[in-house]
Amino acid sequence: MNIIAVTSCPSGVAHTYMAAEAIEKACKKAGHNIKVETQGSIGIENKLLKDDVRKADYVVLTKDVNISGEDRFVGKVIVRIGVSEAIKKAAAIVAKLEQHYASIKK
């Protein structure tokens, strides 16, 4: 699967990056392609490109604060999760994406 994500938290500091790292680690461990954009206190880093969005099977967005540029993902399957969910349950989230992907690819 190709997964992209955007993480952000209310303070834009630690949890933004912890969530990004957890999602990235869980996706890579499961053998999926992943690219994560962070929208932290220092601005947007690792910005998703149009090609990244085009290739994505899933878009994972943290929902604790508004994500800048969400209109880029119109027509994509979007999964909204809390920052703490991303940090604590990244592997379970990836497993649910795998289940959904398998069900639509039958």
Backbone bond lengths (Angstrom), bond angles and torsions (degrees), N, CA, C in turn:
res aa  C-N    CA-C-N  psi(-1)  N-CA   C-N-CA  omega(-1)  CA-C   N-CA-C  phi
1 M - - - 1.447 - - 1.521 109.45 -
2 N 1.290 114.99 153.08 1.456 122.46 172.25 1.515 107.75 -108.85
3 I 1.312 115.84 120.44 1.455 121.67 -176.79 1.518 108.33 -124.65
4 I 1.335 115.34 136.74 1.450 120.34 171.04 1.518 107.03 -122.21
5 A 1.315 115.30 155.97 1.457 119.53 -178.56 1.517 109.80 -146.66
6 V 1.338 114.39 155.05 1.459 121.26 171.75 1.516 106.24 -131.63
7 T 1.335 115.63 124.80 1.459 119.98 179.60 1.521 110.18 -115.62
8 S 1.318 114.46 143.78 1.454 121.94 176.96 1.525 107.39 -160.34
9 C 1.315 116.07 151.51 1.458 120.20 178.29 1.526 108.91 -136.19
10 P 1.310 117.70 165.52 1.464 119.98 -176.73 1.536 114.86 -54.17
11 S 1.322 117.95 -39.31 1.468 119.17 -179.61 1.525 111.84 -89.50
12 G 1.335 116.54 -18.00 1.462 120.82 178.09 1.511 114.21 71.31
13 V 1.310 116.15 24.43 1.462 118.17 -177.53 1.533 109.03 -119.77
14 A 1.287 117.70 -114.35 1.462 123.04 -168.61 1.524 114.45 -55.79
15 H 1.315 118.72 -50.66 1.460 120.61 -173.45 1.528 112.89 -65.10
16 T 1.321 117.38 -31.33 1.471 120.55 175.84 1.522 109.59 -56.67
17 Y 1.317 116.39 -47.69 1.459 121.77 -175.27 1.524 112.48 -79.75
18 M 1.318 116.72 -33.18 1.466 120.29 175.99 1.530 110.19 -64.42
19 A 1.330 116.71 -41.41 1.463 120.96 178.31 1.523 110.57 -64.81
20 A 1.315 116.44 -44.01 1.468 120.48 178.93 1.526 110.95 -59.50
21 E 1.313 115.73 -45.43 1.466 120.59 -179.31 1.528 111.70 -64.50
22 A 1.320 117.06 -41.71 1.469 120.75 -179.08 1.524 111.40 -65.49
23 I 1.320 116.93 -44.49 1.471 120.79 179.63 1.531 109.88 -64.18
24 E 1.315 115.72 -45.56 1.464 120.23 -179.46 1.533 111.11 -61.23
25 K 1.307 116.75 -45.45 1.463 121.75 -179.53 1.530 111.27 -62.32
26 A 1.333 117.40 -44.79 1.468 121.39 -178.95 1.529 111.26 -65.59
27 C 1.321 116.94 -40.19 1.466 119.95 179.51 1.524 111.31 -66.89
28 K 1.317 116.07 -45.41 1.462 119.52 -179.82 1.521 111.40 -64.05
29 K 1.342 116.56 -40.68 1.468 120.58 178.80 1.526 111.04 -60.80
30 A 1.334 116.68 -34.46 1.462 121.56 179.86 1.531 112.46 -85.60
31 G 1.334 116.83 -2.32 1.461 120.56 176.18 1.516 115.19 86.74
32 H 1.314 118.00 22.42 1.470 121.47 -178.41 1.524 111.13 -104.98
33 N 1.322 115.11 154.44 1.456 121.25 174.48 1.524 107.91 -78.94
34 I 1.319 117.04 137.16 1.460 121.62 -177.93 1.525 110.17 -145.24
35 K 1.309 114.62 140.80 1.462 120.96 169.84 1.525 106.21 -138.69
36 V 1.325 116.00 131.29 1.458 120.80 -176.67 1.529 109.99 -121.20
37 E 1.314 115.39 125.65 1.461 122.50 172.51 1.516 107.52 -95.05
38 T 1.326 116.96 135.01 1.459 119.78 175.05 1.519 109.46 -108.55
39 Q 1.319 114.93 141.22 1.459 121.67 176.23 1.522 106.78 -121.65
40 G 1.321 114.93 81.58 1.455 121.39 -175.52 1.520 112.37 -103.89
41 S 1.294 114.85 -167.54 1.465 120.79 -177.22 1.527 112.42 -65.74
42 I 1.328 117.42 -20.62 1.468 120.00 178.83 1.526 112.27 -97.06
43 G 1.319 116.29 9.38 1.462 120.75 177.64 1.522 112.50 104.68
44 I 1.313 114.70 -164.07 1.468 121.45 -178.15 1.519 109.30 -86.61
45 E 1.333 114.21 129.67 1.465 120.68 176.79 1.519 108.55 -124.98
46 N 1.341 115.74 148.32 1.462 122.35 178.74 1.537 110.44 58.62
47 K 1.332 115.31 44.49 1.465 122.05 -174.88 1.529 111.76 -53.16
48 L 1.316 114.62 133.23 1.461 120.47 177.26 1.527 109.60 -70.17
49 L 1.303 115.88 134.06 1.459 121.83 179.23 1.526 109.82 -91.24
50 K 1.319 116.62 162.07 1.470 120.44 178.67 1.522 111.12 -55.80
51 D 1.319 116.90 -38.45 1.463 121.30 179.51 1.527 111.21 -65.59
52 D 1.335 117.43 -37.50 1.470 121.35 176.65 1.524 109.77 -60.21
53 V 1.321 115.64 -45.14 1.466 121.11 -178.67 1.523 110.06 -66.84
54 R 1.319 116.47 -43.45 1.467 120.57 -179.23 1.523 111.82 -58.83
55 K 1.324 117.31 -41.44 1.464 122.28 -176.48 1.533 113.50 -80.00
56 A 1.314 117.73 -13.84 1.466 120.96 -171.97 1.522 113.17 -69.75
57 D 1.335 114.73 133.70 1.466 120.53 171.24 1.527 109.81 -84.50
58 Y 1.332 115.83 -32.44 1.474 121.38 -178.99 1.518 110.16 -140.29
59 V 1.331 114.25 147.41 1.457 122.08 174.29 1.527 106.71 -119.07
60 V 1.319 116.73 120.63 1.457 121.89 178.27 1.529 107.55 -104.30
61 L 1.320 116.28 122.58 1.466 121.28 -179.92 1.519 109.63 -123.06
62 T 1.319 116.27 135.13 1.456 118.12 172.26 1.525 107.37 -77.40
63 K 1.324 116.03 146.68 1.461 120.80 -170.72 1.527 114.55 -112.35
64 D 1.316 117.57 8.65 1.464 120.40 -176.32 1.527 112.81 -72.33
65 V 1.328 117.20 -28.51 1.461 123.45 175.14 1.526 107.58 -140.84
66 N 1.327 116.72 163.57 1.460 120.10 178.89 1.524 110.53 -64.69
67 I 1.311 115.19 139.26 1.459 122.01 177.55 1.520 107.60 -93.65
68 S 1.307 116.42 129.26 1.456 121.60 178.54 1.531 110.15 -73.13
69 G 1.319 116.57 134.20 1.462 121.00 176.17 1.513 114.87 77.46
70 E 1.320 115.76 28.40 1.471 119.74 -178.29 1.529 112.83 -62.97
71 D 1.316 117.16 -22.85 1.461 121.29 179.84 1.528 112.31 -62.12
72 R 1.324 118.22 -15.62 1.474 122.02 177.28 1.517 112.10 -64.28
73 F 1.326 116.85 -20.02 1.456 121.10 -170.69 1.526 114.16 -103.76
74 V 1.317 117.27 11.07 1.462 121.06 179.17 1.533 108.77 -57.57
75 G 1.323 116.00 132.01 1.458 121.78 179.37 1.528 114.03 90.08
76 K 1.315 117.31 -5.71 1.469 121.90 178.94 1.525 109.74 -97.94
77 V 1.330 116.20 157.64 1.459 120.82 173.92 1.527 106.66 -77.96
78 I 1.338 115.28 117.25 1.460 121.29 -177.07 1.518 109.53 -109.49
79 V 1.329 114.65 132.94 1.454 121.89 176.88 1.526 106.71 -116.69
80 R 1.322 116.57 122.14 1.469 120.76 -179.67 1.528 109.19 -105.01
81 I 1.317 114.61 128.59 1.465 120.60 -179.00 1.525 109.47 -135.91
82 G 1.306 115.97 156.69 1.449 120.52 173.97 1.521 110.34 -75.71
83 V 1.319 115.93 154.49 1.462 120.37 179.25 1.525 110.41 -58.72
84 S 1.331 117.13 -44.01 1.469 118.47 -179.01 1.519 111.27 -67.14
85 E 1.338 118.22 -32.04 1.470 120.55 174.44 1.524 109.99 -62.56
86 A 1.324 115.90 -43.62 1.464 120.49 -179.79 1.522 110.96 -60.80
87 I 1.311 116.26 -39.99 1.463 120.41 -178.40 1.525 110.99 -71.91
88 K 1.333 116.49 -45.80 1.463 120.73 -172.17 1.525 114.34 -89.06
89 K 1.334 117.65 -25.91 1.466 120.31 -171.73 1.528 113.64 -127.98
90 A 1.314 117.81 28.96 1.463 121.14 -176.48 1.527 112.29 -57.60
91 A 1.317 117.25 -43.26 1.474 120.17 -179.32 1.522 111.17 -63.21
92 A 1.316 117.78 -39.77 1.465 121.59 178.80 1.528 110.70 -67.39
93 I 1.313 116.97 -36.86 1.470 120.73 177.99 1.529 109.84 -65.00
94 V 1.313 116.57 -44.34 1.467 120.65 177.97 1.525 110.10 -62.29
95 A 1.323 118.13 -40.34 1.468 121.62 178.27 1.536 110.80 -61.36
96 K 1.313 117.33 -39.90 1.472 120.48 178.06 1.523 111.03 -66.87
97 L 1.319 117.11 -37.97 1.463 119.98 176.30 1.528 110.15 -63.65
98 E 1.328 116.45 -41.15 1.466 120.49 178.13 1.526 111.09 -61.43
99 Q 1.326 117.05 -42.99 1.464 121.14 178.72 1.522 110.74 -61.91
100 H 1.313 115.97 -44.58 1.471 119.64 179.83 1.527 110.54 -64.76
101 Y 1.308 116.34 -44.47 1.462 121.27 -179.68 1.525 110.78 -60.14
102 A 1.338 116.46 -43.92 1.471 120.85 178.57 1.522 110.77 -62.64
103 S 1.322 117.49 -37.87 1.466 120.32 -178.13 1.529 112.75 -69.91
104 I 1.331 117.57 -30.48 1.469 118.86 -179.52 1.526 112.15 -89.45
105 K 1.315 117.77 -14.31 1.460 122.12 -179.78 1.525 112.92 -95.25
106 K 1.325 117.35 5.34 1.478 120.46 -179.95 1.498 111.05 -70.31
